[in-house]
Amino acid sequence: MQILVNSVPFDVTIEDEQTIGEVVAGISGWLKNNEYSITGIEIDGKRADLLDKESWKDISIHSSKTINLVASSFLEQRNEHLTILLDYIIMFKQALASANLEVVRQLLAEYGPVRGSVDPLINPGESGEPLAARFDQLLAASGLALGKPGPQALALIDFFRNLEILIRDRLDEVQNPRKELDNAVAALREIVPVLEDLPILLQTGKDSEAMQQIVTFTELYGKLTRLFPYLKACCDIDLLGEGDSPQIGTLYQELNPILAELTDAFDSSDAVLIGDLVEYEIAPRISTLCTEIESALKESEAG
């Protein structure tokens, strides 16, 4: 039996495997270690239902001539899922703007799976579903589920506009992680002096301005953390590994509990602790982190 991955012969030695399910399980593990996963399967030129394992997993390898496994990279799948979400949001927004209730009804039928994908795609790795919860709230208030759209439907259109911006930003990260990383590091460098002066803003009663600066910082840092796995997947640059720049991983690990402490300080409105954490703990580490990332990227280009 010949085994192919994406229609290319796959060099693998079959030892104890007797069924297609056993062969797929072994290759799946290898692909996963290389940031790929199986998204489709063809047996003797006929597409099988990957999710319906019962229909093919016990087929003997001696009764089939070829197995072609369709595999996609982590980045390819993320790009595809974000694109599907973007198309859905744009269609929903346009249908609402033109009062096309028939299209709205069709899109509402697909709401469940879409709702479940919003937060994991926009904010991967974070807990909770703040965007999905807001989606639920606006959808309920709009009256669309009852077929009676009201004035609140306009708020849903605004939500879609903002969500579209977020999705396009995430697509940029997936499609151009190297460029986006350069932009994120440059923006973080610019905000370091602002963070160092944050206690002055708090002491002079400019709490809202201080809050906005911290929000900007947390968004930039979140972008940075999302880009690390993308850069590894697309360019084989593991900034968090223990290679040439182990200090990046160390700084990253140090910052996580500090940022958690910063969140707690905000929850308790502890302006003194907020100022101290930002000025003495976060700002210097971010400055060093940017330097280390820039150095590591230059070394990777030179190598």
N, C-alpha and C positions, 0 to 999 in steps of 0.2 A: 504494500500500500504506500502511495506517495502522499506526503504531507506538505502542504503549501501554506504560507502566511502571506496574505495580500497577493495571492497568485504567484508568489515566488517560492521555489523549492526551499524547504526548511531542513537544514542538516541536523537530523536527530536520529539517534539509535534507539529503536524500540526493543526493550529487553523483556520485562515481565508483563507489559500492558497487553491486554487481550480484547478490550472494548474501546470504542471511540470515546466514551466518557473518560476512561483512564488516560488515554492519550491527550485529550483536551485539558484535563486537570494538570498534567505534567507541564505542558507547554504554557498554560495559563500562568503557572507560578514563575516560569522563566521570564515571560513577558512582563509580569507585574514588577519584577525586580529591575526591569529596564524602562519603567514608566509607561508601559503599554497595557492595554486590556483588550480582551476579545469582545467584539461587538456584533459578530455575525459568523455563521457557519454554513458551508456548502458541502454536501456529501455526494460525490459522483456527479458534480455539476448542478445539483438541485439544492436550492436554499432550504435549510431547516430552521425551525423556530428555536433560537438560542435559549429562550426562557423555558421552553417546554422540553426540559432535559429527558423526561420519561420517554419521549418519542424517539430518541437517538442514542442515549448514553449506553445502552446495553447491546448496541449493534456490534457484532464481531468485526475486528479489523481485517479479518480474512475474507469478509463478504463485500468489502468496498475497495475500489481501486484508488480513489483520491479523496482527501479531505482538505478543503481550503478554508482556513480561518481568517476572517476579516478582523484586523486589529487596528486600533486607533491609539494615538499617544494621549497622555494626560492633557496636553495643551489642545490637541485637536478636538477632544471631547468637550473641554471647557468652552472652546470657541464656538462649537456647534450648539451647545446648550444656551449660551448667552445670545447667540444669533436668533435661535428659536424664541427665546423670551422677548427679545427686542421686537421681532416681527409681531408677536402677540400684542405687546403693549401699544405699538404703533397702530395696528388694526383696530384695537379697542378704542384708542383715542380718536381716531378718524371716524369710527362708527358713531361714537357719542357726539362728536362735533357736527356730524351731518344728520343726526337723529335717525340713523338707520337701525331700527330696533330689531330687525330680522338678523342682521349680522351680530348685534349685541347678544341676542339669545344664543346664537351658535357659539360665540366666544364664552358665554357664561357656562355652557356645557363642558368646556375644557378648563374651567377655573380651578378645580381641585388640584390637578397635577402642577399647574402653573403656580398656584399659591405656594405649594410645597417647595418649589425650586427658587423662589425669589431671594430669600435671605441666604441660603447656602451659596448661591452664585454671586450675590452682591457683596456679602460679608463672610467669606469662607472661614471656617474655624471658630467663629464667634457663636456664643450661645444665645438662645432666644429667637423670636421671630418678630422683631419690631416692624419691619416693612409689611410682612404678611398681615399682622394685626391691624395696621393702619389701612391696608387694602380691604380687609373684612369690614372695618368700621365705616369706611366711605361707601363701600358697596351696599351695605345695609341701609345707610342713610339716603342713598340715591334713589331707592325705590325700584331699581332695575330688576331685581330678582322677582318682584311682583308684577313686572310689566308696566309699572306706572312711574316713569322717571320724573323726579322733581328737581327743584333748584340745586339740590346738593350734588347733582350729577356734574355740575361745573367744577366742584371741588375735586371730583375724581379725575377730570381732565387735567387739572393742575398737577395732581399726584402723578399721573402718567407722564406729563412733561418732565417732571423732576426725576422720575424713575428712568426715563429714557436717557437723560444726561448721565446718570450713574452707570447704566448698562454700557453706554458707549465708552465711558471711561474705563470700565473693566475690560472691554474688548481691546482697547488700546494696550492695556497691560499684558493681555494674553498674546496679542499679535506683534507687539514691539517691546518686549520686556527690557531689552538692553537700553533703548532710548528712554523708556519711562523711568528706569532706574537712575539714569543720569539726571533726568529732570527732578526726580524726588530728592536725590542727594543735594542738588544745587538749591532746591527750595528749603531743605532742612538747614543747610548752611546759613541761608539768609535769615532764618527764624531764630537761630541760636542767640544773637545779640538781643533780640526781642525778649526771649525767655529770661535772659540774665537781668533784664530791666523790669521783669514782671512784678517783683516786690514793690517797686516804686508806684506802679499803677494801682496796686492793691492798697498801698498806704495813702494814696491821694484820692481814694474814693472812686477810681475808675474801674470798678469791678466788671462792668459789662465788656469793656475793652479788653481787660485781662482774660475774661472768659472766652472771648472770640479768638484771642491769640492761642489759647490752649486748645480750643476746638480745632483750629487750623493745624496746630502741631500734631494732635492725635490723628487727624485725617492723613497727614503726610506720613506719619510713622506707620499707620495701618497700611498705606500704599506700599511702603518699603517692605513690610513683612509679607504682603501678598506676592511681591515680585521675586523674593528669594527662591521659592520652588519653581517659578516660571523660568527664571534664568538658568537654573540647573537643568530643567527639561529641554530647553531650546538650545542652549549654548554650552552645556556641560560645565558650567561654572558654579561650584558649590561654595558659596560664601559662608555658609554656616558649618561647613565641614572642618576637619582638623588638618587641613592641608597647609598651604603657605601662609594663611592669615587666620590662625586660630583665635586671635583676639576679637574678631568680629562675632564669633559665636559666644565668646565669654561676655562681651558687652551686651549682646542681645539677651542672654540669660540674666544678667544683672538688672537690665532695664525692666523686665517683665514684672517683678515684685514691686519695684519702685512705682511703676505706672499704676499698679493695683492700689498701692498706698495713696497715690494721688487721687484716684477715684473715691476712696474712702474719705479723704480730706475734703473733697467737694461735697460729698453727701452730708458731712457734718459741718460744712461752712467754716472750716478751719483755715482762715486766710494766712495765718502765720506759717502753718505747716505747708500749705500750697506754695507759698513764696520760697520757703527753704528748699523744698523738694525740687522745684523747677530750677532755681538758681544754682544750687550746690550739687545736686545729684543727677538731674536730667541733662541740663545744658552742656556740662563738660563731657559727659558720656556721648551725647549726640555728636558733638564736635569731633571727638576721637573716632567715633564710628564712621563718620563721613570720610575722614582721612584714610582710615583702614580700607574702606570699600573702594575708594578711588585708587589706592595703591594696589589692591588686589586685582582690579580690573586692568590696570596698566600692565601688571605682570602677566595676566592671562593673554593680553594682546601681544606682548613681546614674545611669549612662549609659543 
